[in-house]
């Protein structure tokens, strides 16, 4: 084939090449050309990730937080992480001292539980920030894909491995009406033969939202009704709660789009018992006794991929699907949400304590 024929065949293809191809062909071929086109390079105060620094953060850094960042030259962040470690250890000690008082003997009050859990969360969080931040360097995590307001319909299934009952399966429908500032969410959790059922109504608002809208402070309340036809009892409960979510990048530059979350709640529950195991009391029947509770959840949230959002929390909450491993250790909660389409999320939740629970759900945008 002659050179003239080759030129004739390739010319139309070159003439119709897409702008993206043309742009690729025009890409700089040297550092000087890149700088001439505006490339400024990595800022001096945002170093790249370090393998050795990350290993130091895992090993000796577990005992002295900030070692990894100190190794990479970020002394200011290293000092913040060390202060976080000391403060976390101090909260754990304070919680243990409060629990050891004579008036606290034999029970786990909300104050020592909140002190210990917050201390453990702060201790582990500062260590994790040192490890992840040192390995990763200055590049931020992917943008947060958790939904920011909007109306949704949720359809889910929960398997409950609770040693207290042989009833394992639950259907979990929910509806969320969320303007971004205020929200209402009715939901249910129903055993297929309707012997166990839970109805709840959550509502509240977000008095503060950050510039991105993802960081926020929320306050709200929950009304709940539990009924058991298998054991002949019912409860009605009310709680108030405060929750917040904050991007750690505001404190540690390398942890941009890696958020910390906390939720506090106090509630009261009234128990009603029927005349027989199959007799479920009416909602306004006489109350046999009342109890109160305090709950706390502390955790992390980040994107593992562009459309996949992960949350890991330590939870102290007696109202969830399974009992805690102990009064001190509580529950471990992991949540996975994948944005399959703009109008469809796939959600997975795992609870681990004295037993376990796995929930699978689809969330449709309305």
BELBEL-V763116 format. One record per residue. N is the residue number from 1. RES is the residue in one small letter. OMEGA is omega in whole degrees, -180 to 180 (none if undefined). Layout:
((N/RES/OMEGA) (N/RES/OMEGA))
This chain:
((1/x/-175) (2/x/178) (3/x/180) (4/x/-180) (5/x/177) (6/x/179) (7/x/180) (8/x/-180) (9/x/-176) (10/x/-177) (11/x/179) (12/x/-180) (13/x/179) (14/x/-178) (15/x/-177) (16/x/-180) (17/x/-179) (18/x/176) (19/x/-179) (20/x/178) (21/x/180) (22/x/180) (23/x/178) (24/x/180) (25/x/-179) (26/x/-178) (27/x/-180) (28/x/-178) (29/x/179) (30/x/179) (31/x/179) (32/x/178) (33/x/179) (34/x/179) (35/x/178) (36/x/179) (37/x/173) (38/x/180) (39/x/-176) (40/x/-178) (41/x/-179) (42/x/178) (43/x/-176) (44/x/-178) (45/x/177) (46/x/-175) (47/x/176) (48/x/178) (49/x/-177) (50/x/177) (51/x/-179) (52/x/178) (53/x/178) (54/x/178) (55/x/176) (56/x/179) (57/x/179) (58/x/-173) (59/x/-180) (60/x/-180) (61/x/176) (62/x/-179) (63/x/177) (64/x/-175) (65/x/-180) (66/x/-179) (67/x/-179) (68/x/180) (69/x/178) (70/x/180) (71/x/-179) (72/x/175) (73/x/-180) (74/x/-175) (75/x/-178) (76/x/178) (77/x/178) (78/x/179) (79/x/178) (80/x/-179) (81/x/177) (82/x/176) (83/x/177) (84/x/177) (85/x/-178) (86/x/179) (87/x/178) (88/x/178) (89/x/179) (90/x/179) (91/x/178) (92/x/179) (93/x/179) (94/x/178) (95/x/179) (96/x/179) (97/x/179) (98/x/-180) (99/x/-178) (100/x/180) (101/x/-178) (102/x/-178) (103/x/177) (104/x/-175) (105/x/175) (106/x/177) (107/x/180) (108/x/180) (109/x/-177) (110/x/-178) (111/x/179) (112/x/179) (113/x/-178) (114/x/178) (115/x/-178) (116/x/-178) (117/x/178) (118/x/179) (119/x/178) (120/x/179) (121/x/-179) (122/x/179) (123/x/-179) (124/x/-180) (125/x/179) (126/x/176) (127/x/179) (128/x/179) (129/x/177) (130/x/-178) (131/x/-175) (132/x/-178) (133/x/-180) (134/x/177) (135/x/-171) (136/x/-175) (137/x/-171) (138/x/-178) (139/x/-178) (140/x/170) (141/x/175) (142/x/-177) (143/x/-179) (144/x/179) (145/x/177) (146/x/-174) (147/x/-179) (148/x/-176) (149/x/179) (150/x/-179) (151/x/-176) (152/x/173) (153/x/-179) (154/x/177) (155/x/-174) (156/x/178) (157/x/178) (158/x/171) (159/x/-176) (160/x/174) (161/x/-176) (162/x/-179) (163/x/-178) (164/x/-176) (165/x/178) (166/x/-179) (167/x/-168) (168/x/-166) (169/x/180) (170/x/169) (171/x/-171) (172/x/173) (173/x/177) (174/x/176) (175/x/179) (176/x/173) (177/x/-169) (178/x/178) (179/x/-173) (180/x/177) (181/x/179) (182/x/-178) (183/x/175) (184/x/-179) (185/x/168) (186/x/-180) (187/x/179) (188/x/174) (189/x/-166) (190/x/173) (191/x/-170) (192/x/179) (193/x/174) (194/x/180) (195/x/176) (196/x/179) (197/x/178) (198/x/177) (199/x/-177) (200/x/175) (201/x/176) (202/x/176) (203/x/-179) (204/x/-178) (205/x/179) (206/x/-178) (207/x/177) (208/x/174) (209/x/-180) (210/x/-177) (211/x/180) (212/x/-175) (213/x/-179) (214/x/175) (215/x/-177) (216/x/167) (217/x/-178) (218/x/174) (219/x/-179) (220/x/-179) (221/x/177) (222/x/171) (223/x/-173) (224/x/177) (225/x/176) (226/x/179) (227/x/179) (228/x/175) (229/x/-180) (230/x/-177) (231/x/174) (232/x/175) (233/x/177) (234/x/175) (235/x/170) (236/x/-171) (237/x/175) (238/x/177) (239/x/172) (240/x/-176) (241/x/176) (242/x/-179) (243/x/176) (244/x/179) (245/x/-174) (246/x/177) (247/x/-179) (248/x/177) (249/x/177) (250/x/178) (251/x/-177) (252/x/-172) (253/x/-176) (254/x/-176) (255/x/178) (256/x/-179) (257/x/170) (258/x/-169) (259/x/170) (260/x/-178) (261/x/173) (262/x/179) (263/x/178) (264/x/179) (265/x/171) (266/x/-176) (267/x/178) (268/x/-177) (269/x/180) (270/x/-176) (271/x/179) (272/x/-178) (273/x/180) (274/x/-179) (275/x/180) (276/x/-179) (277/x/-179) (278/x/-176) (279/x/178) (280/x/-179) (281/x/177) (282/x/-177) (283/x/-177) (284/x/175) (285/x/-180) (286/x/180) (287/x/-180) (288/x/173) (289/x/-175) (290/x/175) (291/x/178) (292/x/-180) (293/x/173) (294/x/178) (295/x/-177) (296/x/175) (297/x/180) (298/x/-177) (299/x/-179) (300/x/177) (301/x/179) (302/x/177) (303/x/176) (304/x/175) (305/x/-171) (306/x/-177) (307/x/-177) (308/x/-175) (309/x/-179) (310/x/174) (311/x/175) (312/x/-175) (313/x/166) (314/x/-169) (315/x/167) (316/x/-176) (317/x/-179) (318/x/-175) (319/x/-177) (320/x/-169) (321/x/-177) (322/x/178) (323/x/178) (324/x/177) (325/x/175) (326/x/-180) (327/x/-177) (328/x/-173) (329/x/178) (330/x/-175) (331/x/171) (332/x/-178) (333/x/173) (334/x/-179) (335/x/-178) (336/x/178) (337/x/-180) (338/x/178) (339/x/-178) (340/x/172) (341/x/180) (342/x/-179) (343/x/-178) (344/x/174) (345/x/171) (346/x/-175) (347/x/174) (348/x/176) (349/x/178) (350/x/174) (351/x/179) (352/x/178) (353/x/171) (354/x/-168) (355/x/-180) (356/x/178) (357/x/177) (358/x/179) (359/x/177) (360/x/-177) (361/x/172) (362/x/180) (363/x/-177) (364/x/175) (365/x/-178) (366/x/none))
